[in-house]
């Protein structure tokens, strides 16, 4: 008589991983993007991976043991919960930015659902097909601006603020990361700069004690200007740029338009939080290149 006992969660993960790695070999895919927090899942991948290189997505700063370190790369995801689709999008995005993955390389992605630590989903992605902006010549020289701890930290803060809000209300704001001298002709203060006079260490985005002050300052109209070392130079700052932004979605207003235009005029990156949808959008070279939707699973 056939055994109808449902497989355990670990058995499901093991079968998925084994079949995924065999599929990768059949398709001549040599790289994997893996979000595996379970030690058992990592062991299965290590056992079955063969010569495949693995880009590990992780939310923990603690190192974990893996064999053949030269064939392992690591990307720290924001601590904010993101869906499976967002894990793939962000993993693909950062992998190309950091040079872990070529534009024409297909990659097999193993991810997990929000709140889960076990692998439960398989996606095959290709940067040129699924993130065509990465192939544009005008943006190639700008990728290095996002391969920084400051960009990763700002993205994490934006996702956290979008999810948590401020005093029960949704947050809408823009962070502009770039060379302050180059930005100066395109910005002016709407109010007295609340960051002026404070030490740089106190207003650095890497300073966890500054996070709640930063959240409170989102109540001001305008943007935050952040220098390339992560110091918030100003809050309540008007982005004094005009023109017509390209490729904006219907419903995006002045905040997203300004974020797009400031990155078109300068070598900066802008991260906008939408107050109406809580979505977080990254702008580079005058256009939106990554959008992270809140409260969805996929």
Secondary structure as the mmCIF struct_conf table of DSSP 4:
data_model
#
loop_
_struct_conf.conf_type_id
_struct_conf.id
_struct_conf.beg_label_comp_id
_struct_conf.beg_label_asym_id
_struct_conf.beg_label_seq_id
_struct_conf.end_label_comp_id
_struct_conf.end_label_asym_id
_struct_conf.end_label_seq_id
HELX_LH_PP_P HELX_LH_PP_P1 UNK A 5 UNK A 8
HELX_RH_AL_P HELX_RH_AL_P1 UNK A 9 UNK A 26
TURN_TY1_P TURN_TY1_P1 UNK A 27 UNK A 28
STRN STRN1 UNK A 31 UNK A 34
BEND BEND1 UNK A 38 UNK A 38
HELX_RH_AL_P HELX_RH_AL_P2 UNK A 39 UNK A 48
TURN_TY1_P TURN_TY1_P2 UNK A 50 UNK A 51
STRN STRN2 UNK A 53 UNK A 58
BEND BEND2 UNK A 59 UNK A 59
BEND BEND3 UNK A 61 UNK A 62
BEND BEND4 UNK A 67 UNK A 67
HELX_RH_3T_P HELX_RH_3T_P1 UNK A 69 UNK A 71
STRN STRN3 UNK A 72 UNK A 76
HELX_LH_PP_P HELX_LH_PP_P2 UNK A 77 UNK A 78
BEND BEND5 UNK A 79 UNK A 80
HELX_RH_AL_P HELX_RH_AL_P3 UNK A 84 UNK A 97
TURN_TY1_P TURN_TY1_P3 UNK A 98 UNK A 99
BEND BEND6 UNK A 100 UNK A 101
TURN_TY1_P TURN_TY1_P4 UNK A 103 UNK A 104
STRN STRN4 UNK A 106 UNK A 111
TURN_TY1_P TURN_TY1_P5 UNK A 114 UNK A 115
BEND BEND7 UNK A 118 UNK A 118
STRN STRN5 UNK A 121 UNK A 126
HELX_RH_AL_P HELX_RH_AL_P4 UNK A 127 UNK A 130
HELX_RH_3T_P HELX_RH_3T_P2 UNK A 132 UNK A 135
HELX_RH_AL_P HELX_RH_AL_P5 UNK A 137 UNK A 140
TURN_TY1_P TURN_TY1_P6 UNK A 141 UNK A 142
HELX_RH_3T_P HELX_RH_3T_P3 UNK A 143 UNK A 145
TURN_TY1_P TURN_TY1_P7 UNK A 146 UNK A 146
BEND BEND8 UNK A 147 UNK A 148
HELX_RH_AL_P HELX_RH_AL_P6 UNK A 149 UNK A 164
STRN STRN6 UNK A 166 UNK A 166
TURN_TY1_P TURN_TY1_P8 UNK A 167 UNK A 168
STRN STRN7 UNK A 169 UNK A 169
STRN STRN8 UNK A 173 UNK A 177
BEND BEND9 UNK A 178 UNK A 178
HELX_RH_AL_P HELX_RH_AL_P7 UNK A 180 UNK A 183
HELX_RH_3T_P HELX_RH_3T_P4 UNK A 184 UNK A 186
STRN STRN9 UNK A 187 UNK A 189
BEND BEND10 UNK A 190 UNK A 191
TURN_TY1_P TURN_TY1_P9 UNK A 194 UNK A 197
BEND BEND11 UNK A 198 UNK A 198
TURN_TY1_P TURN_TY1_P10 UNK A 200 UNK A 203
STRN STRN10 UNK A 204 UNK A 204
TURN_TY1_P TURN_TY1_P11 UNK A 205 UNK A 206
HELX_RH_3T_P HELX_RH_3T_P5 UNK A 208 UNK A 210
HELX_RH_AL_P HELX_RH_AL_P8 UNK A 211 UNK A 217
TURN_TY1_P TURN_TY1_P12 UNK A 218 UNK A 219
BEND BEND12 UNK A 220 UNK A 222
STRN STRN11 UNK A 223 UNK A 226
TURN_TY1_P TURN_TY1_P13 UNK A 228 UNK A 229
BEND BEND13 UNK A 230 UNK A 230
STRN STRN12 UNK A 231 UNK A 231
STRN STRN13 UNK A 232 UNK A 239
BEND BEND14 UNK A 243 UNK A 243
BEND BEND15 UNK A 246 UNK A 247
HELX_LH_PP_P HELX_LH_PP_P3 UNK A 248 UNK A 249
TURN_TY1_P TURN_TY1_P14 UNK A 250 UNK A 251
HELX_RH_AL_P HELX_RH_AL_P9 UNK A 254 UNK A 265
BEND BEND16 UNK A 266 UNK A 267
STRN STRN14 UNK A 269 UNK A 273
TURN_TY1_P TURN_TY1_P15 UNK A 275 UNK A 277
STRN STRN15 UNK A 280 UNK A 284
TURN_TY1_P TURN_TY1_P16 UNK A 285 UNK A 286
STRN STRN16 UNK A 287 UNK A 292
BEND BEND17 UNK A 294 UNK A 295
#
